[in-house]
């Protein structure tokens, strides 16, 4: 069950970050709006906040079953990797070889942290 919660939490956190990027693109293409208007009229911003709110609820559930010292690096490491790949796929952001090496090292670290 905890693995399903981690999967849901990771997907929600990564989706939230990708939606915040989409929100930033919306703001930059609607420069005629005031800063307040660009947030109020920005559907991507609301979706991003919703993802983070839901991930917070799942996160508390995870922390009920797991130590923070173990859960935090696992969640953030996986979310970092998924978000980097998502930004490459959705926004054509570059993933250089050093990024891929970093993702591999992060995933190795997650594996080491998760060993009991």
C-alpha positions in Angstrom: 0.0 0.0 0.0 2.8 2.4 0.9 4.3 2.0 -2.7 0.9 3.0 -4.2 0.9 6.1 -2.0 4.4 7.0 -3.0 3.4 6.6 -6.7 0.4 8.8 -6.3 2.3 11.4 -4.3 5.2 11.4 -6.8 2.8 11.8 -9.8 0.9 14.6 -8.1 4.0 16.5 -7.1 5.5 16.1 -10.6 2.2 17.1 -12.2 2.0 20.1 -10.0 5.5 21.3 -11.0 4.8 20.7 -14.7 1.5 22.6 -14.3 3.4 25.5 -12.6 5.6 25.6 -15.7 2.5 25.7 -17.9 1.2 28.5 -15.6 4.4 30.5 -16.1 4.1 30.1 -19.9 0.5 31.3 -19.7 1.6 34.4 -17.7 4.4 35.2 -20.2 2.0 35.0 -23.2 -0.6 37.1 -21.5 1.6 40.1 -20.7 -1.3 42.6 -21.1 -2.8 41.3 -17.8 -1.7 42.6 -14.5 0.1 40.2 -12.2 -3.0 39.6 -10.1 -5.2 39.0 -13.3 -2.6 36.6 -14.7 -3.0 34.4 -11.7 -6.7 34.8 -11.3 -7.4 33.9 -14.9 -4.8 31.2 -15.1 -6.4 27.7 -15.1 -3.0 26.0 -15.0 -2.2 27.7 -11.7 -5.4 26.3 -10.1 -4.6 22.8 -11.4 -1.1 23.0 -10.0 -2.3 24.1 -6.6 -4.9 21.3 -6.6 -2.2 18.7 -7.4 -0.1 20.0 -4.5 -3.0 20.1 -2.1 -3.8 16.5 -2.9 -0.2 15.4 -2.7 0.0 17.0 0.8 -2.9 14.8 1.9 -1.2 11.7 0.5 2.1 12.8 2.1 0.6 12.9 5.6 -0.7 9.4 5.0 2.8 8.2 4.0 4.3 9.8 7.1 1.9 7.9 9.3 3.5 4.7 8.0 7.1 5.7 7.5 9.9 7.8 9.0 10.5 11.2 7.5 14.2 10.6 7.2 13.4 7.8 4.8 10.3 9.1 3.1 11.5 12.6 2.2 14.5 11.7 0.1 12.6 9.0 -1.7 9.7 11.2 -2.5 11.7 14.1 -3.7 14.3 12.0 -5.6 11.6 10.2 -7.6 9.7 13.4 -8.1 12.8 15.2 -9.4 13.5 12.4 -11.9 9.9 12.3 -13.1 9.6 16.1 -13.4 12.9 16.3 -15.3 11.7 13.7 -17.8 8.3 15.3 -18.0 9.8 18.7 -18.8 11.9 17.1 -21.5 8.8 15.4 -23.0 6.3 18.3 -22.6 8.3 21.4 -22.9 11.3 20.2 -25.0 13.7 21.2 -22.2 17.1 19.7 -22.7 18.2 16.6 -20.7 22.0 16.7 -21.1 24.1 13.7 -20.3 25.0 15.2 -16.9 21.3 15.5 -16.1 20.8 11.8 -16.9 23.9 10.8 -14.8 22.4 12.9 -11.9 19.0 11.2 -12.2 20.8 7.8 -12.2 22.7 8.8 -9.1 19.6 10.0 -7.4 17.8 6.8 -8.2 20.7 4.8 -6.8 20.5 6.9 -3.6 16.8 6.2 -3.3 17.5 2.5 -3.7 20.2 2.7 -0.9 17.9 4.7 1.4 15.0 2.2 0.9 17.1 -0.8 1.9 16.1 -1.9 5.4 
